[in-house]
Amino acid sequence: MAKPPTSMDRFRRETARRLRATSTDAERKLWRHLWRIPIHGTHFRRQVPIGPYFADFACHQIGLVIELDGSQHGTKEGLSRDERRTAFLEQQGYKIIRFWNQEVLLELDAVLDTIYAVVRERETYLERHPGYRLGPSPNLPVAASQANLESLVGHPTPELRSDPPPQGEGVREAGVGPPPPP
């Protein structure tokens, strides 16, 4: 028998509803187009509570979280929060991919292509590892070569993209932004 919802469960459910109701233009646009990605037996949810965090979009069946980042994510504090959040979600077995809001608004097809590639990667991994369950797990291999990473430092998920970030976003300034790849 299921446990009755606690006050924390109700709070998280209400917070998710509020976040969905006040979503950004980029979140609304991506949500309207995620159906174009063929995912067999799975679906995306938006503003999903996972532990202490709310993922912009998540597909639990394949363990994928999509985060859309605005300019506040380029600050030192924003990057620190994102690192903690990413570490937690990865410990839970999720693969996290990030896009700038402007990418979704201006380059939607490229964003959907990238998401589709990661969906296929996750589906293939799960087919090869039928006992896989969400929880602590190693990172899956990235699709791009290490040689491409050096030019992509400013992108939220640089290993997945080869184009520069939109003007004014993803620029590394005096200690702000992700460190250069090894």
C-alpha positions as a printed Julia matrix, in Angstrom:
182×3 Matrix{Float64}:
  0.0    0.0     0.0
  1.34   3.43   -0.93
  2.32   5.88    1.78
  0.15   8.99    2.04
  1.85  12.12    0.7
  3.81  14.12    3.23
  3.84  17.9     3.49
  7.23  17.82    1.71
  5.7   15.78   -1.15
  2.91  18.33   -1.48
  5.42  21.2    -1.36
  7.55  19.64   -4.11
  4.51  18.94   -6.28
  3.3   22.54   -5.89
  6.8   23.88   -6.61
  6.97  21.81   -9.81
  3.57  23.16  -10.88
  4.68  26.73  -10.19
  7.91  26.23  -12.15
  5.96  24.8   -15.1
  3.56  27.75  -15.02
  6.42  30.28  -15.03
  8.7   28.56  -17.53
 11.0   30.55  -19.81
 10.41  31.04  -23.53
 13.17  28.53  -24.24
 11.62  25.91  -21.92
  8.2   26.35  -23.52
  9.66  26.08  -27.03
 11.69  22.95  -26.27
  8.7   21.35  -24.51
  6.51  21.94  -27.58
  9.07  20.17  -29.79
 10.42  17.31  -27.66
  7.73  15.02  -29.1
  9.67  15.11  -32.39
 12.36  12.92  -30.82
 11.39   9.26  -31.27
 11.84   7.57  -27.91
 10.42   4.08  -27.65
  8.47   3.41  -24.47
  9.7    6.54  -22.72
  8.77  10.18  -22.42
 10.07  13.43  -21.04
  8.63  15.28  -18.08
  9.32  18.9   -17.24
 10.29  20.53  -13.93
 10.88  17.14  -12.38
 11.89  16.89   -8.71
 14.98  14.68   -8.32
 16.34  14.72   -4.8
 16.66  18.35   -3.67
 16.67  19.65   -7.26
 14.17  20.27  -10.06
 15.35  19.21  -13.52
 14.1   21.32  -16.42
 13.36  18.12  -18.39
 13.93  14.49  -17.47
 13.34  11.08  -18.95
 13.56   8.63  -16.06
 13.44   5.51  -18.23
 16.77   6.32  -19.9
 18.21   8.45  -17.1
 18.53  11.69  -19.05
 18.24  15.25  -17.71
 18.14  18.3   -19.99
 18.97  21.66  -18.44
 18.44  25.02  -20.14
 20.76  27.74  -18.91
 20.33  31.5   -19.0
 22.99  34.11  -18.33
 22.81  33.6   -14.54
 24.47  30.21  -15.06
 27.62  31.92  -16.36
 28.38  33.58  -13.01
 30.77  32.11  -10.46
 27.85  31.35   -8.11
 25.75  29.89  -10.91
 28.57  27.62  -12.02
 29.12  26.45   -8.46
 25.41  25.59   -8.05
 25.4   23.82  -11.43
 28.45  21.74  -10.45
 26.81  20.57   -7.19
 23.56  19.81   -8.99
 25.31  17.91  -11.79
 27.38  15.89   -9.3
 24.23  14.89   -7.41
 22.29  13.94  -10.55
 25.21  11.93  -11.94
 25.45  10.06   -8.62
 21.81   9.12   -9.15
 22.7    7.68  -12.58
 21.5   10.52  -14.8
 23.3   11.88  -17.85
 23.0   15.67  -17.9
 23.09  17.76  -21.05
 22.93  21.54  -21.03
 21.96  24.14  -23.6
 21.92  27.91  -23.49
 18.42  29.4   -23.73
 19.47  31.23  -26.89
 20.42  27.94  -28.55
 16.91  26.61  -28.08
 15.37  29.83  -29.33
 17.66  30.25  -32.36
 18.93  26.75  -33.22
 16.14  24.4   -32.2
 16.84  21.74  -34.83
 20.49  21.46  -33.74
 19.39  21.16  -30.1
 16.88  18.42  -30.98
 19.53  16.59  -33.03
 21.89  16.65  -30.05
 19.18  15.41  -27.68
 18.28  12.64  -30.13
 21.93  11.52  -30.32
 22.13  11.32  -26.52
 18.78   9.5   -26.32
 20.08   6.88  -28.78
 23.33   6.61  -26.79
 21.39   6.0   -23.58
 18.99   3.53  -25.22
 21.93   1.59  -26.68
 23.65   1.54  -23.3
 20.51   0.25  -21.59
 20.04  -2.45  -24.24
 23.58  -3.67  -23.56
 23.12  -3.48  -19.78
 19.6   -4.81  -19.11
 20.09  -4.82  -15.33
 20.92  -1.1   -15.25
 18.88   0.92  -12.8
 19.15   4.56  -11.9
 21.52   5.08   -9.03
 25.27   5.6    -8.8
 26.87   4.66  -12.11
 29.89   5.57  -14.23
 29.59   8.27  -16.88
 28.77   7.07  -20.35
 31.27   7.81  -23.13
 30.82  11.14  -24.88
 30.14  11.3   -28.6
 32.74  13.89  -29.57
 36.52  13.56  -29.65
 38.72  15.2   -27.02
 40.42  17.26  -29.74
 37.21  19.24  -30.27
 36.84  20.12  -26.59
 39.5   22.84  -26.46
 37.43  25.22  -28.59
 34.18  24.56  -26.73
 34.97  25.57  -23.16
 32.15  28.13  -22.91
 29.3   25.77  -23.83
 27.32  24.18  -20.99
 27.79  20.72  -22.54
 30.83  21.3   -24.78
 31.5   17.68  -25.66
 28.19  17.51  -27.5
 28.43  20.64  -29.65
 30.83  21.98  -32.25
 29.4   25.46  -32.77
 30.27  28.51  -30.64
 27.8   29.72  -28.01
 25.52  32.63  -28.9
 27.11  36.06  -28.58
 27.34  37.13  -24.95
 26.8   33.66  -23.5
 29.36  31.07  -22.55
 32.31  33.45  -22.55
 34.96  32.68  -19.98
 35.94  35.82  -18.06
 38.7   36.12  -15.46
 37.97  33.0   -13.46
 34.29  32.79  -14.4
 33.19  29.84  -16.46
 34.17  26.21  -16.59
 37.88  25.38  -16.45
 39.63  24.4   -19.68
 39.52  20.66  -20.41
 42.58  18.59  -19.37
